[in-house]
Amino acid sequence: MSDEEGSTRSPDPAEIKSIRHELGYSQRQMAKALGVSAAYIALLESGARVASQDITRRLARLSTAIPVGVSSSGAIPRAHDHAIDTEESGRALVDMPFTILFGPAGEERDEFVQTWIAELADSIKARLVFLDLREIRDMEALYEALLQQIPDARLSSTDLNVSDIAASPVEETLDRLEALGRLPIVLGFDQWNPRGGAVDRFVSELGLLARRVRVVAVTDATPPAIPGVSIVPASTGANKSPATPRDVSSRAPSGQGLPAKPPALPSQSRSALVEPHWDQLQADPARWLRRLMLLMDRGSDQDLSQARAELKLMVEHFPGEGLQWQLLKLGAELALRSNEYETATEYVERLLALHKSSAGAFDLAPVRVFKARALWEYGRFDGALIVLNEANPSKPEDACRVANWRARSLAALGKIGEALQAAEAGRRLADQYDLRGALAYSLTLSGQYELYRGNFVKARRHLDRALHISGEARELRVRPQILTTLAETELVDGRLDAARSRMAEALTALAVRPRRLWDAAYYSLTQARIERRSMNWDSVCSAAHVLGREAGVVSTKAPLHPVVPAMYAEAAACWMAAGYAHQASLVLGPVDWSAAEWVTLLQRDLVLIVATVDDAEDYTTRSRALISRAATGGASYLAAEIAFELAAWATTRWPRVAADLGRWTHRVAEGHGWKRLGQAAAPIAGIYEKPSERVSGKLVVNADGSRTLVAPRRRQPPARRDHLRSLPDPFEVD
């Protein structure tokens, strides 16, 4: 979408249609991703309309999601020849929307699978459908096979496998299957490959989006570690044989390479900037001060360059202390927005000198916030906290800024409980003085920290309120962060489609706010986490490539910003999830981790344990240490989620280690009410609980001929002991 001279040009209809097909989007989905109507997409593809510059930029950004071709020659796939060895007998019947039965192929596994699925269908009184994916080559054959076994579902390839329907084929299929009546359906798929082609990806999405339908996938490949997906070893421990090697060629993601970097808009040179005349400045300096603020609020590259030129002129020609204080504060803010940290530090030093020479006539709290921000974005969280602790703000808006940056600094140091206290202090101040922007930001931070702690109801309540306030007050800067955090909340609840919808809203919010260097970086981080849960390994590898490229872009201007190591850690997690352990280790190697946040270091160490440790005892020791770090930092849910991932990765190598970690995860999850995580950990832990039978209501015919429907009694489980109370919780310490 650029010509030979590098200027931006509008794509032609064929290019737009090609991008949409490569992304696998319908016209409605493409319209939602770009923030336009489906009719407008149709007009663009037909040539009746020409894409504007804004739409062209969005298309260029969206095209980075096209899967990246990766050669399988450099990958080191994990071995599958480890026998499953468990002491427990029995079968782990788990009533979850998506269950993976894994184990070496053979008669023993086939017998286990048939019995397990039959007992599950019988226990929940469901219809059973079982398909062998070796006999199904494409989506049309899959629809025909489903239609043969479920004729009343009205499934056909003609009305589901088209590109321009309101919902995706997976969602449409689920809607029809779940609308068949009271009886749920258990769909079993034998010989499923978690890193396979279109049919295997369809099965993955079907399981991740299902509610009433139960999807059971049988595989001899290493199952993906995704919280909320139940993993059950398909073996009872006898007559084991090595696993049949799978064709690893399907692991290599297909698709075209990444497109070229989207072209930057042609910017004006410094000589083209229109500077105000000295006579105008001298006549009305307050007018030009307001103009500077307006340019900074608009936030484009040209506006910031213009603001720098005018600010420099005003600082040089206005010696008055009051105006100098205002100008130097604007200069520090402008330098931080432009990622010029040395310049920001110079402005802060000049502000401190002016404060000293004026015998303390000015409030130092805003200056300390500027300094703390510069230190935080340099990865010096301890220094930022020291500076903020010295601040004594006299204005409520400054007090809110100090509280919020204290929260971010404490969270970066691994003190989630104290960070939550600081964010709540900022929220109370903002509520008291009706500071809408500060209130939205404090609520966003509180929601994020509550998510780490596993208080999902509080997290969602804070984030929903922040989203409402940001819409009312037109606080555009914080809105993308609110939406991406809400997407992670949806992801924890297993609502993959809702998470993607939130990310589409976040992309629209980013397009209407002033651009910052790391906007795309934080968006790509959350998008990669969603792709890891989707089990679409082409998209996962593409996300890893995007993160690596974004990290390189950010590091050119802000090499020590904490988002840089966060992107590398998430890229390594994506490679690990896709089965490329060697590539994950390579990504982590050259990174400077001195500026990394605490949560980033947890992610890095998790990947390193899984990718590099080859001894069961060492794996156990390092896993326990990592889980303890997360728990003692106040992130209870994060600790349990880490334990589940470590247990899932250990299932094929050290079943005893996996069982120990799974039992701990199950106890903690059950104690805190994290039902989805607890159910997923139960099979790994060897906890076999038969699903409770469904109780139907009863229709009673009275003596007078009237009818009364008696509803079944509401089930309420007894209170459970909280197994994590023995671990310290900084937020609850007086």
N, C-alpha and C positions, 0 to 999 in steps of 0.2 A: 504494500500500500504506500510505496514511495517511488518517485521517479528517479531518473539518473542523477539529478542534482541534489537529491536527498530531501526535497520538500514533500509535504504531505499531500497525497492525492486521494480522491474518493475511489473505493474499490468498485469494480464492475460487477454486474449481477452474477456472473459465473463464479467470481471469487467469493462472494457472500454465500452463495448456495454451497460451494465447496467447503467453506469453513463450517457451515452448519452440519453438513453430512459427516465431516470428519469428527465433529464433536458428538454426533449421534443425537442431535436435538431435533425436535419437531419445530414448526414455525412458532407455535405457542411458547415452547420452552426457550427458544432463541429470543423471542420478544421479551419474556420475563427476565432473562439474563441481561439484556441490553436496556431494560427499563422503557420499552416502547410497546405499541400494540402489535398483535399478530397481523393485522391488516397492513400495517406499515412495512413489516418484513416481506409480505407478499408483494407489495408495490416495489420494494427495493430489488427483489429477485426477478421481477418481471421487467425491470428497467423503467418503470413509470415514475420513479423517484430516484434522486441521487443522494447518497449518504452525506450528511453534514460532517464537518470536521470533528464535532464531538462524538458522533456515532462512529466515525472512522477510528478515533482513538479507542473507543470502547471495544470495537471489533478487534483491534490489534491486541488489546489487553486480554480479551476473551480467548483469542486464538492460541495463547500460551498454554491453555489446558488440553491441546491436542496431544494424544499419547506419543511418547518418544520412543523411537526404535532403539533397542539396546541389544548388543550382541551377547549371546549366551556363552561365548567362549571365555569371557573373563569371570563368569560367575562360578561360585563354588556351592552347588546345591547341597543341602544337608542329606546325610545318609539316612536310610529308612530300614536298616537291617538290624535294629535293636529290638530284642524281644520284649514284650510287655510282661511285666512280672508283678502281680499283685497278690496279696495274701487273702483278700476278702473274696467271698463267693457271693453269688447273687447278681442281680442286674439293676443298674441305676436307672430307674424309671423317672424321668424328669419331664414335667409338663411345661415345656418352654416353646415359644414360637419357632426357634431354630436350634436344632441339635445336630451335632456332628459325631457320628460313630466312626472311629478310626482303629485300624489294626491291620496286620498282614493278611493278604488275601488267602483264602483257602476254605475248606469245608467248615472248619471250626467257626470262622467269622461269619460265614453265610448262615449257619445254624443259629448263632447268637443274634444276628441282625433280624432274621425272620421272627424269632421268638420275642425279641425286645419290642419290635414295632407292633407285632400282634397284641402283646400285652398292653402297650401304651394305648392303642386304639380301643381295646376292650375296656381299659380303666376309665377312659373319658367318654366312652360310648360314641365313638367317631367312625366315619367311613374310612376305609383304608385303600389307598392307591399306591402301587409300587411300580416304578419304572427302572429299567436298566439303561443307563445312558450310553452304553456301548452300542446299542441298537438305534440310537438317535443321533443323527448327524447334523441336523440344522433345526432352526426354530419351527419351520413348517411341520417337520416330523414330530417335534415335541407337542405341538398343538393337536395334531392328529392322534397321538397316543393318549393325551389327556381326554380328548373328545370320545375315544373308544371306551374309556373306563368311567367317564362322567358325562354321559350324553346330555343330561339336563342342564349342564353348565353353559351350553351354547357357545363353546369356544371354537374358533376357527382362525386360520391364518389370514383370511381375507379381511377380517374386521379388527384384528389385533396387531398385525404385523405391518401396519401402515405408518407413515412418518408424521402425519399431521392430525392426530387425534388429540382430544383434550387431555388425556392422561397417558402415562407411559404404558407400554404393553404389560409390564409387571403389575402396575397398579390396577389396570383394567382387568387383568386375570384374577387378581385377588378380590376385587369388588364382585366379580361374578361367582367366584367360588364361595365367598363368605355370605352371599345372598341366597344360598340354596335352601336354607331352612335352619332348624334348630341344631341338627347334628353337625358338629365340626368335621373337618376332613384332615386326615393325616396323609401327607404326600411324602413317600419314600423314594429316594433317588440313589440307586446303586452305581458304583464306579464313578463317583463325582470327583473331579479334579479341581481343587480350590484355586489353581492358577491356570485353568483351561480357557477354552474359547467362549463363543457367544452363549451356548447352551449352559455351560457351567456357570458363567456370570449371571445368567437368568435365574438359575437355582439360588445363587448367593443372594441376589436382590430380593427374590421371593421370600427367603427366610428372614432377611433383615427387616422387611416391611410388613410381615405377616402379623395378624392379631389373633383371629379365631382359627385360622388354618395353622396346622402344625407341619413344619418342614423338617424331614430327617434326611441328612446327606451321609452317605457311606463312602469312605475313602481309605486308601492305604498311604496317602501322603501326609506330611506333617500338617496338623490342623492349625489355622491361624489363631493367635491369641487375641480375642476380642471380647471385652467384658459384655455380658448379656447373651453370649452364644455358648450354649452348653456343649462341653466336650466329654464324650463317654468312650473309654477304651473298649473296643469290641473284642474282648478276649476274657476268658475266665482263668487263664494261667496254665493251661495244659495243652500239650501237643503243639507247641509253637514252632513256627517255621519262619525263615527270613521273609521280609516283605518283598513282594514282587516289585522290581524297579519300575517306576513310572517314566513315561516319556517326558523328559525335562525340557524338550524343545518348546513346549507351550508356555514355559515360564518366561521366555523372552518376550517382552511386550512388543506387540505389533503396532504399526502405524508409522506415519511420517515423522521426520525429525522436527525439532522446535523451529518455528518460523524465526526470521530475523527479528532483532530487537525493534519494537515499534519506533518509528522515526519521531524525533522530538519536533515540537512546533518551532518554526523559525523565530528566533528571538532577536530583538533589536540590540544593536551594539550600544556600548556606553555613550558613544558620540551622538547617538540618536535620541538619548533621553532629554526631555525638556526640563531644565532646571528653572526654578522661579528666579525672577530678577531680584537683585538686592533691595531695590526700592520697595518692592512689594513685601518682602520679608520685614523690612524695617517699619513699614507702615502698620502691619497687622500680623505680628508673630503668632498670636493665638490661632489665627486662621490656618496658618501653615502647620501648626501643631496638630490641629484637627485633621488636616489633610494627611499628615504622616500616619495617624491612627487609622484612617480610612484605607490607605494603601496597604497597611499591614493586615487589616481585617480581610481585604480582598485576597491577598496572599499568593498571587501568581508570581512567576519568576520575574516578569517585567515590573510588576508593582513593587516587589521587594528591592530590585535594583534601583528603581526610581526613589524609593524611600531611603536607601543608603546614601544616594547622592545628595538629596535634600537635607538629610540629617547631618551629614558631614559639614555642609555649608552653614547650617544653623548653629552647630556646636562651636564652630570657629568664630562666629560673628556676634554671639550673644553671651556676654560674660556674666550676666546676672545669675546669682546663686539659685533662685527659685526655678527659673527657666532651664538653667543648666541641669538641675536635678531631674526635671521632667524629661529633658532630652537624653540624658545618660541612661535613665531607666528604659526609655524606648530603644536606645541603642543596644542595651543588653538583651532585651526581648527579641529585637530584630536579628542579632547575631545568633541567638539560640535557635530561632526558627530557620536560619540559613545554615545551621550546623557549623558555624565559625566559632569554635569554643575558645580559641586563643583571644579572639576579638572580644568575646563576651567576658572573659576574665579581665581583660584590660578595662572594659567599661565598669566592671564591679570594683576594681581597684580605684578607679577615679571617683566612683561614688563613695567609697569608704574614706578617701582622702577629703572629699568635699564635706562629708559628715563631720569629720574631725575638725576641719578648719572652721566650720559653722557652729562649733561648741554644742553639737548634738541637737541642732534645730530640726533635723529631718528624721523620719522613721526608718530604721534600718531593716525592718522585717522584710519588705519587698526585695531588698538587696540580698539578704541571706537566702531567700527563695531562689533568686537568680543563680547564686553561687551553688546552692544545693542541686539545682537542676543540671548545671554544667558538670558537677562532680558525678551525679547519677548517670548521666549519659556518657561519661567516661568510665563507668563501671566501678567507681570509688564510692560504694554504698556506705561504708563506715564514715568516710569524710563527710558525705552528705548528711548523715544522721547527726554528726557532731555540730555541723553548722546550723541545722534546724533546731536542735536543742538549745542553742544560744539565742534563738529568735524570741522576741517579746512583742508580738504584734499588738497594735492599738486599734486596728480596724477589723471588723468581723470578716471582711473578704480576705484580708491577709491571713487572719487566723485559720480560715478554711484552707487556704493554699498550704500553709505550714502543716496542718493536720493531714492533708491528702498526700503531700510528698513524704511526710514521716511514715505514712502507711506504706507507700511504695518502697521506701528504703528498708523498712523492717521486713517486708515480704521478700525483698531481694536477698536479705540476710538469713532467711529461713525462720522468721519469727511470725508465723501466720496469726497466732492469737493476738499478739500485741499490735500487729498491723490492722486487724479487724477492730480493735479498740480505738486506734487512731482514726480510722475511716468513720467509725460511728460517732466519734467526737466531732469530726468535720460535718457529718450529716446533721447532728443536733444543732450546731451553730447555723448552718445554712437554713434549716427549718425555722429557727427562731427569728432570723433577720430576713427571711424570704429571698435568699440568694439562689435563684433558680439554676444558674449554670453550675455553681459549686455543689448544689444539692444533687444534680444529676450525676456529677462525677463521683461524689462520695458514695452514692448508692451503687454505682457501677463497681467501684472497688470493693464495697461490702459484699455485693453479689458474687464477685469472683472469689473472694476469700471464703465465703460460706460454701461455695461449690467445692473448694479444696477440702473443707471440713465435713462435707456430706450432708449439710443442712439444705436440701434441695428446695424445700418449700420456701424458706427464707430467701434463698438465692433468687428464685423466680419472682418472688414478691418485690424484692429490691430492684431487680432488673426491669420488671414490667413498669414499675413506678418511674424509674429513670427514663425509660423509653417515652412514657407519656409526658413527662416534664420537658424532655428535650424537644418533643414536637410542639408543645405549647410555647416554650420560650425561644424556639428557633436556635437551639444550641447545636449547630451542625458539627462541631469538632468532635464532640464526645459520642455522637449517635452511632458511627460505625463500630466503635468499641463496644457499645451496649449490645448491638445486634450480633457481633461475633461471639460475645460472651453468652448471649441467649442461645446461639447455635450450639455452643458446647454444652449448655444445660439440656437442650433437646437430645444431644448425642448421648449423654449419660442415661437418659430415659429410654434410649433405643429408638427414638423417632428420627430416623435418618432423613426422611422426606421433609420433615419440619425443619431440621437443621439446614438442609440445602435451601429451603425457602428463606430462612433467616439470612443466609449468606448472599442470596440474590438481593435482598433488601439492603444489606451492608454495602454491596457493590454500587447500588444506586445512590446510597448516602455518601459514599466516597466521591462520586462524580460531581456532587454539588457543593462540596466543602473545599476550602483552601488546601492545596496539596502539600504534604510533608514527605520527606525522604523515605521514611519507614512505613508509610501507609500501606503500600503493596506488600511489604514484608510481613506485617502483622496479619493482614488478610490471608496471605499465602500460608502462614502457619496454621491458622484455624482450618483452612480448606484442606491442607494435607492431613490433619487429624481426622477430618470427616472421610477422606478417601481411604485412610487406613482401616476405618471401620466398615467401609463399603465392600471390601474384598474384591474390588475391581483392580487387579494388579497392574494392568496397563496404566490406569490413572494414578496409581500409587507411585509407579516409577516416574511418570510424568511430573507428579508433584515434587518428587525428590530432585529432579532436574531443575524445576522452577525455583525451588528453595536455594539450591546451589548458586543459580544465576543471580537471584535477588540478593543473596548474601554478598556476592562479589560487588554488586552495584552499591549497596549501602556502605561496605567497608572502604570504598574509595574516598568517601567524604567523612564517614564517622567510623573509623576502624575499631574503636573500643566501645561502640554502642552495644548494650546487652542483647539487642535483637539479633546481632550477627551470630554469636555462638548458639542462640536459641534456634536459628534456622538450620545451622549445621547439625545440631542434635536431632531435630525433627527429620531432616533429610536422612540421617543415619537410621532412624527408627523406621522410615518408609522403606529403605533398602532392606532392612532386616525383615520387615513384615512380608516383603515380596520374595524372600528367600535368597537374597544376595548378601550373605554375612561378610564376605570379604570386602565388598564395596562399602558396607557400613563402617568397617574398621578403617578403610582408607579415608572416608569422609571425615572421621573424627581426628585423624592423625595431626594435621598441620594447624589446628585451630588454637588460638590463644584463649584459654578458659579463665584468665584472671578477671575478666569483666562479666562473667556469666552469672545470671541469677541462680538462686538456690534451686528452683524448680527445674531449670535447664540442666544443672549438674545432676539432679536425680535422673532425668531422662538419659543423659549421657552415660551414667554409670550402669543403668539398666541395660542399655544396648551393649556396653562393654562386657558385662557379666555373661549375657547370652551368647555373644559372638566369640569371646576369647577363652572362656573358662572351660577346661576339659576334664576337670576332676570333680566328682560329686561332693566331696567334703568341702573343697574350696568354694564350690557353687553355693552350698548351703550357708557357709560362714558369711560370704559376701552378700548373699541375698538377705540374711537376717540383719546384717549391719545396715543395708540400704533401707529396708522396711523400718527399722528402728529410727533412722534419721528422719524419715518422712513423718513417723508418728510423733516423735518428740518435738518436731517443728510445729505441731498443731494441725497438720493436714491429715486427718484420720482417714478420709475416703481415699486420698491419694496413696496412703500407705497400703490400704486394702487392695486398691487397683493394681499397684506395683506387685504385690504378693500374688495376685491372680495371674498376671502376665508371666512372672517368673515360674509359677507352677505350670502354666500351660506350655511354656517353652521346654520345660523339663520332662514332660510326659513321655516322650519317645526315647529319652536318654537315661533318666534316672527316675523310675516310677515311684520309688520310696520317697525321694526328695520332693517330687511333685505332690505326693499325697500329704506330706507334712505341711507344705506351704498351702495346699488346698484346704486342709482342715482349719488352719489358722484363719485363712480368708473367710471360710464359711462361718466360723464362730463369730468373727468380728462383724461380718455383714448381717448375720441374723440378729446380733445384739443391737445393731444400730437401725435395723429396719430397711437395709438396702437389699430388698428382695431379689432384684434382678441379678445382682452380683453374687448373692448367696446361692441362688439356684444354679448359676453357671459354675460355681466352684464345687458344688456338691459331688458331681461325678468324679472329678479329679481327686477329691478327698476320700472317695469310697463310701460316701454316705448315700444309702439307697432308701429313699422314701417313696413309697407308692403314692401317686397322686390321689388326692381325695376324690371320692365319687361325686358326680354331679347330682344334686337333689332338685327334683322338679316340684313345681307347685301342684296343688290338688284342687280339682273342681268338685264342689259339693252341691248337690241338688236338694234344696230345702223342701219341706212338706207342702208349702204353698206353690211349688213349681218354680220359684225363683232360684237363681244360681249364685253361688259365692265362690270366688277364687281365693284359696288359702295359700299365701306365699310361703316359701320355705323359710325356716329360721335363719337369721343372719349369723354367719360364722364369724367369730372373733377369736383369734389365737390368744392363748395366755401370754402374759408378759414374760419376756426372756431376759436372762442375765446379760449385762453388757460386759463382754470379755475384754474391752479395751480400756476399762476404767483404771486399771493398774498403771497404764502409761500416763506420764505427765501431760497436762493440757494447759499451755500457757494462758489461754484466754480465760480459763476458769480459776486461775490462781489469783488470790487477793493480793 
